[in-house]
Amino acid sequence: MANGRTAKRLTVANLGVCASRWLVAAGLSLLSLQFSPAQGKPGFAPDRSRQVKERVLPGGLPLKPSLPPSWAIPVEPMGYSPPGPLYLGQRNSLVSLDFIDESRLLFTFRVPGLIRREHNTGESPESDERRIRAVVLTLAAGNVEAQGLWAVHDRTRYLWMLKDGHFLLRDRENLQQGDAHLALKPLLKFPGPLLWLELDPTQQFLVSNSLEPAAAPGKAGEVGVPPTAAATMTQDDQSSSKDSDGASSSDPNPEPPDRVVRILRRETGQVMLVSRVRSTVHLPINSEGYLESLRGRDQEWVLTLNFFTGGSRVVGSVESSCAPTNEFISEREILVTACDGSGGHKLVAITTDGKILWDDLNPATAIWPLLVRSPDGLRLVQETLAVTHPISSSAPLGSDDIKGQVVRVFNAATGEVAFEAPASPVYDAGGNVAISPSGTRVAVLNAGVIQVFELPAAPPLPATAQKPSDR
């Protein structure tokens, strides 16, 4: 890889265009503990045979959904009330909306009330307890099948839906698994607070970020660290204390990073890769390996897929004036969110065998993009804020500049917009949109009701001719 470093090193560049406020520009050095991606293996040039025309998306706020809703479920009778303007801009996760299956929804939301602050623990106000109400709804009648009340202790995303109707609930160092009856059982316990969580498209693997001071000893029942991780982490820390020329930094005794990134198997908790890092990071993976972006010439960024079993392959490249953000929409399609240099951002869809499928451009007046993918990988939802002017250091964002929140559903194969609608109130951390397992139903929290829309089936992805993987 870059700079002639050992083949076990992985650098994840700036991932600032991401749903979580933590997922900011960060350098990550990951060492494989069980797998060794090989260095210097020949890749292949991305497929340039098809000229993809850039599609420019509208920048305004739609006045109404592009389709009439098939169901509308009022949310006030459940105890829901919209957040005040104080929360706008803080990127707090205050709601979640998910399909359990094609005919049921899981809706959770913050319950207003007094906040119990934990002054005696020495924790920051970010750790304050808040109450979350969970409700399972049927589409046909809007009936409540199950409900519960949870306590969580920070302001970031707390729930991830699984494909089989179960879900993951995060609070502090604990990760629980719940079902459609809202019954919870412990799944994994981490040595420190779990800050962020991601899943690959098949949901076999988890990527976790947790806060774990180096001196804190592990305890029985917690997510383990392989025996080789101690040397790995020390080596990583030593390398991070050197500058780009290899010379030691001015601090002779730098503090070890207090964040730990792991890739582990969801069902067993087996740790596959682990490293200490200085910032919470986003690491895109599929069931085969992890994706990295490396700076090329000028504004070119090269995407490389590094296989868990060894070897790597160049997937393609994109032009971006900032470090792009990458997501696996499905096992064989990657969505790149890049900067176009004029304040807007573009969505570029690339298959894992190097074919560019489509290229959509969001104008500079559509900001803070958030993504939700359908479980089958054939559709994705993008949420953006519609603002009155491009945002910059000389023209900052004010609350009066936000016109509303836009929801757009894209076909993953073509990039065409299958549906669009406004969402109200604005939730700048997302959680107010869901797409069903088949990708044919979309739910949007809008104007005091959950609106559910029916869409035609999405077109399939084009057939791929898989290139040699050098594995």
C-alpha positions in Angstrom: 0.0 0.0 0.0 1.0 3.7 0.3 4.5 4.8 1.3 5.8 1.3 1.1 4.3 0.4 4.5 3.6 -3.2 5.4 0.7 -4.8 3.5 -1.3 -5.2 6.7 -1.8 -1.4 7.0 -5.1 0.2 6.0 -5.6 3.9 5.7 -9.2 5.3 5.8 -9.2 8.9 4.7 -11.6 11.8 5.5 -15.2 10.6 5.8 -16.7 13.9 6.7 -19.9 13.5 4.6 -21.5 10.9 6.8 -24.6 10.5 8.9 -23.0 10.7 12.2 -21.4 13.8 13.6 -18.4 11.7 14.7 -17.6 10.4 11.3 -15.2 13.2 10.4 -11.8 13.5 8.8 -9.8 10.7 10.3 -6.8 8.6 9.6 -7.1 4.9 10.5 -4.4 2.3 10.6 -5.9 -1.2 10.9 -3.7 -4.3 11.2 -5.2 -7.7 10.2 -4.9 -10.2 13.0 -6.2 -13.2 11.2 -6.0 -12.2 7.5 -3.1 -10.7 5.6 -4.1 -8.7 2.5 -1.2 -9.0 0.1 0.6 -6.0 -1.2 1.7 -5.4 -4.8 -0.9 -7.8 -6.4 -1.9 -6.6 -9.9 -5.3 -5.0 -10.0 -7.3 -4.0 -13.1 -8.3 -0.8 -14.7 -11.9 0.3 -14.1 -14.3 -0.1 -17.0 -14.5 3.1 -19.0 -16.3 1.6 -22.0 -19.6 3.1 -21.0 -19.9 6.9 -20.9 -22.1 7.9 -18.0 -23.9 11.2 -18.2 -24.1 13.1 -15.0 -27.7 13.7 -13.9 -28.4 17.0 -12.0 -30.9 16.6 -9.2 -33.3 19.5 -8.3 -32.3 21.5 -5.3 -35.6 22.7 -4.1 -38.1 21.3 -1.5 -41.0 19.4 -3.1 -44.3 20.7 -2.0 -45.9 17.2 -1.7 -44.9 13.6 -2.2 -44.6 12.5 -5.9 -47.1 9.6 -5.1 -50.2 9.6 -2.8 -49.7 7.6 0.4 -51.3 4.2 0.7 -51.4 4.4 4.5 -51.2 7.4 6.9 -50.7 6.6 10.6 -51.1 9.5 13.1 -48.2 9.6 15.7 -49.5 12.0 18.3 -51.8 9.3 19.9 -48.7 7.3 20.6 -47.2 10.1 22.7 -45.0 11.5 20.0 -44.3 15.3 19.9 -42.0 17.0 17.5 -38.6 18.4 18.8 -38.1 22.1 19.3 -35.8 24.2 17.1 -33.1 23.9 19.8 -32.0 20.5 18.4 -31.6 21.6 14.8 -28.0 21.5 13.8 -26.9 19.3 16.7 -27.3 16.1 14.7 -28.9 14.3 17.6 -30.7 10.9 16.9 -34.2 11.5 18.3 -36.3 9.0 16.3 -35.9 5.7 14.3 -38.3 4.3 11.8 -37.9 0.8 10.3 -39.8 -2.0 8.5 -39.9 -5.2 10.6 -41.3 -6.9 7.5 -43.5 -5.7 4.6 -46.6 -5.2 6.8 -45.2 -3.9 10.1 -43.2 -0.9 11.3 -41.0 -0.3 14.3 -41.2 3.4 15.4 -39.2 4.7 18.3 -38.9 8.3 19.5 -37.6 10.4 22.4 -40.2 10.9 25.1 -40.1 14.5 26.4 -39.7 15.0 30.1 -37.2 15.6 32.9 -33.6 14.5 32.2 -31.8 12.6 34.9 -28.2 13.9 34.9 -25.4 11.7 36.2 -23.3 14.3 38.0 -21.7 11.8 40.3 -20.1 9.7 37.6 -17.9 12.4 36.1 -19.5 11.9 32.7 -20.4 14.7 30.4 -23.9 15.9 29.7 -23.8 13.8 26.5 -24.2 10.8 28.8 -27.4 12.0 30.3 -30.2 9.5 30.3 -33.1 9.9 28.0 -36.3 7.8 27.5 -37.2 6.2 24.2 -40.6 4.9 23.5 -40.8 1.9 21.0 -44.0 1.0 19.2 -44.7 -1.8 16.7 -47.4 -0.8 14.2 -49.4 -2.8 11.6 -49.9 -1.1 8.3 -53.3 -2.4 7.5 -55.0 -0.8 10.5 -52.3 1.2 12.2 -52.8 -0.8 15.3 -50.1 -1.0 18.0 -48.9 -4.6 18.3 -46.3 -4.0 21.0 -44.8 -1.1 22.9 -42.0 -0.5 25.4 -39.9 2.1 27.1 -36.1 2.1 26.9 -33.4 4.2 28.5 -30.3 5.3 26.5 -27.5 7.5 27.6 -26.2 9.6 24.7 -27.5 11.5 21.7 -26.4 9.3 18.8 -27.9 6.5 16.8 -29.1 3.7 19.1 -31.0 1.2 16.8 -30.1 -0.9 13.7 -32.7 -3.1 12.0 -31.7 -6.6 10.8 -33.1 -8.4 7.8 -34.9 -11.2 9.8 -37.2 -8.8 11.8 -34.8 -8.5 14.7 -32.9 -5.3 15.6 -29.8 -4.2 17.5 -30.1 -1.8 20.4 -27.0 0.1 21.6 -26.6 1.7 25.0 -23.2 2.5 26.6 -21.0 -0.6 26.4 -24.0 -3.0 25.8 -25.4 -4.3 22.5 -28.7 -6.1 22.8 -30.8 -7.9 20.2 -34.6 -7.3 20.1 -37.5 -8.9 18.2 -40.9 -7.9 16.9 -42.4 -8.3 20.4 -39.7 -5.8 21.7 -38.2 -8.6 23.9 -34.5 -7.8 24.4 -31.6 -10.1 25.2 -27.9 -9.3 25.6 -25.8 -9.9 22.5 -22.3 -8.3 23.0 -20.6 -6.3 25.8 -17.6 -4.1 25.0 -14.8 -3.0 27.4 -16.0 0.6 27.0 -18.9 2.7 25.6 -19.9 1.7 22.1 -19.8 4.8 20.0 -20.8 3.7 16.6 -21.8 0.5 14.7 -22.1 -0.6 11.1 -23.0 -3.8 9.3 -22.0 -5.2 6.0 -24.8 -5.8 3.4 -25.1 -9.5 4.3 -25.1 -8.5 8.0 -22.5 -11.2 8.8 -20.1 -8.7 10.2 -20.1 -5.7 12.5 -17.8 -2.7 12.5 -17.6 -1.2 16.0 -16.0 2.0 17.4 -15.7 2.0 21.2 -14.1 4.2 23.8 -11.5 2.1 25.7 -8.6 3.7 27.6 -5.5 1.7 27.0 -4.9 1.1 30.8 -8.4 -0.3 31.3 -8.3 -4.1 31.9 -10.7 -6.4 30.1 -13.4 -8.2 32.0 -15.0 -11.6 31.7 -17.9 -11.6 29.2 -16.7 -8.6 27.2 -15.8 -8.6 23.5 -12.4 -10.1 23.4 -9.1 -8.8 21.9 -6.9 -11.5 20.2 -3.6 -12.1 22.0 -1.7 -10.5 19.1 -3.6 -7.3 19.4 -1.4 -5.9 22.3 1.7 -5.9 20.0 -0.4 -4.6 17.1 -1.7 -1.7 19.1 1.7 -0.7 20.5 3.1 -0.8 17.0 0.3 1.4 15.7 0.8 3.9 18.5 4.5 4.1 17.9 3.9 4.7 14.2 1.4 7.4 14.9 3.9 9.4 17.0 6.1 9.9 13.9 5.8 12.5 11.2 5.6 11.9 7.5 9.4 11.6 7.2 9.5 8.9 9.9 11.0 11.2 12.6 9.6 11.1 16.1 7.1 13.8 17.1 7.9 16.4 19.7 6.0 14.5 22.4 8.3 11.7 23.7 5.4 10.1 25.6 2.3 10.4 23.5 -1.0 9.2 25.0 -2.2 6.0 23.3 -5.4 6.4 21.3 -8.5 5.8 23.4 -10.8 4.5 20.6 -10.8 1.0 19.4 -12.1 -0.2 16.0 -13.1 -3.8 15.5 -14.5 -6.0 12.8 -16.3 -9.0 14.3 -18.7 -11.7 13.4 -22.2 -10.6 14.5 -23.5 -14.0 15.6 -20.4 -15.2 17.6 -18.6 -11.9 18.5 -15.4 -13.3 17.1 -12.9 -10.4 16.6 -11.3 -10.4 13.1 -9.5 -7.1 13.0 -8.8 -4.6 15.7 -6.8 -1.4 16.1 -6.6 1.7 18.3 -7.4 5.0 16.5 -7.6 8.7 17.5 -11.0 9.4 16.0 -14.2 7.5 15.4 -14.2 6.3 11.8 -16.4 4.8 9.1 -15.1 1.6 7.5 -17.0 0.3 4.5 -17.0 -3.5 4.3 -18.8 -6.3 2.4 -18.6 -10.0 3.2 -15.3 -10.3 1.2 -13.2 -7.4 2.6 -12.9 -3.7 3.3 -12.7 -0.7 1.0 -10.2 2.1 1.1 -9.8 5.3 -0.8 -6.2 6.4 -1.6 -5.3 9.8 -3.1 -4.1 9.7 -6.7 -3.1 12.5 -8.9 -4.8 15.9 -8.6 -8.4 15.2 -7.5 -8.4 11.5 -8.3 -9.2 9.0 -5.5 -8.6 5.3 -6.2 -10.9 2.7 -4.6 -9.3 -0.6 -3.5 -11.1 -3.7 -2.2 -8.8 -5.6 0.2 -9.9 -9.2 0.7 -10.1 -10.8 4.2 -8.5 -13.9 2.7 -5.6 -12.0 1.2 -5.0 -10.0 -2.0 -6.6 -6.8 -3.2 -8.2 -5.3 -6.3 -8.6 -1.8 -7.7 -12.3 -1.2 -8.1 -12.2 2.1 -9.8 -11.5 5.8 -9.3 -13.5 9.0 -8.8 -12.8 12.7 -9.1 -13.5 14.6 -5.8 -12.3 17.9 -4.3 -12.6 16.3 -0.8 -12.0 12.8 0.5 -15.0 10.8 -0.7 -17.3 8.8 1.5 -17.9 5.2 0.4 -20.8 2.8 1.2 -21.7 -0.7 0.1 -25.2 -0.5 -1.2 -25.1 -4.3 -1.8 -22.5 -7.0 -2.0 -21.4 -5.8 -5.5 -22.3 -2.1 -5.7 -20.5 0.8 -4.0 -21.9 4.3 -3.6 -19.3 7.1 -3.5 -20.3 10.5 -2.2 -17.8 13.0 -3.6 -17.4 16.8 -3.7 -17.7 18.5 -7.1 -15.7 21.6 -6.1 -18.5 24.1 -6.3 -20.1 23.2 -3.0 -22.3 20.4 -4.2 -21.8 16.7 -3.9 -22.3 13.9 -6.4 -23.3 10.3 -6.0 -21.3 7.8 -8.1 -22.4 4.2 -8.2 -19.6 1.6 -9.1 -19.8 -2.1 -9.2 -17.1 -4.2 -7.5 -15.9 -5.3 -10.9 -15.2 -1.7 -11.9 -18.3 -0.6 -13.9 -19.6 2.9 -13.3 -23.4 2.6 -13.3 -24.5 6.2 -12.8 -23.6 9.6 -11.6 -26.0 12.0 -9.9 -25.2 15.5 -8.9 -26.8 17.3 -5.9 -26.6 21.1 -6.1 -24.9 23.2 -3.4 -28.3 24.0 -1.9 -28.8 20.4 -0.8 -26.7 19.7 2.2 -26.0 17.1 4.9 -26.8 13.9 2.9 -27.9 10.8 4.7 -28.3 7.4 3.2 -30.6 4.4 3.9 -30.4 1.3 1.7 -33.0 -1.4 1.1 -32.1 -4.8 2.5 -32.1 -6.3 -1.0 -29.7 -3.6 -2.2 -31.9 -2.6 -5.2 -32.9 0.8 -3.8 -31.4 3.5 -1.6 -32.9 6.6 0.1 -31.1 9.9 0.3 -32.2 12.6 2.7 -30.8 16.2 2.4 -31.7 19.6 3.8 -32.9 22.1 1.3 -31.3 25.5 2.1 -31.6 29.0 0.6 -28.0 29.4 -0.4 -24.7 27.5 -0.7 -23.1 27.1 2.7 -19.5 28.3 3.2 -17.3 30.0 5.8 -18.4 33.4 4.4 -22.0 32.3 4.2 -22.7 30.1 7.3 -25.9 28.2 7.9 -28.6 29.8 10.0 -31.8 28.2 11.1 -33.8 30.5 8.9 -31.8 29.2 5.9 -33.3 25.7 6.1 -36.4 25.3 4.0 -37.0 21.7 4.9 -35.9 18.1 4.5 -36.1 16.2 1.2 -36.4 12.4 0.8 -35.5 10.8 -2.5 -35.6 7.1 -3.4 -33.1 6.0 -6.1 -33.0 2.8 -8.1 -29.6 1.3 -7.4 -29.2 0.0 -10.9 -29.8 3.3 -12.8 -29.7 6.2 -10.3 -33.1 7.3 -11.4 -35.4 8.9 -8.8 -38.3 6.6 -8.1 -40.0 8.8 -5.5 -39.5 12.0 -3.6 -41.3 13.7 -0.7 -40.8 16.3 2.0 -40.2 15.2 5.6 -41.3 17.2 8.6 -40.2 18.0 11.2 -36.5 18.1 10.1 -34.3 15.4 11.7 -30.8 16.3 10.7 -29.5 13.0 12.0 -32.1 11.0 10.1 -34.1 8.1 11.4 -37.4 9.5 10.0 -37.4 7.4 6.8 -37.6 3.6 6.2 -37.7 1.3 3.2 -39.2 -2.2 3.2 -37.2 -5.5 2.7 -38.5 -5.7 -0.9 -37.8 -2.0 -1.6 -41.3 -1.5 -2.8 -42.6 0.4 0.3 -41.3 3.6 1.8 -42.3 5.2 5.1 -41.8 8.9 5.9 -42.5 10.7 9.1 -44.2 13.9 7.8 -46.6 16.4 9.2 -47.7 14.4 12.2 -48.3 11.1 10.4 -46.2 8.2 9.2 -47.0 8.1 5.4 -46.4 4.8 3.6 -46.0 4.7 -0.1 -46.0 1.8 -2.5 -43.5 1.7 -5.4 -43.1 -0.6 -8.4 -40.4 -3.2 -8.2 -36.9 -1.9 -8.7 -34.9 -2.9 -11.8 -32.2 -5.6 -11.2 -28.5 -4.8 -11.2 -26.7 -5.5 -14.4 -24.9 -8.8 -14.7 -21.2 -8.6 -13.8 -18.2 -10.3 -15.2 -16.1 -10.7 -12.0 -12.5 -9.9 -12.5 -9.7 -12.0 -11.0 -9.5 -11.2 -7.3 -5.8 -12.2 -6.8 -6.9 -13.9 -3.6 
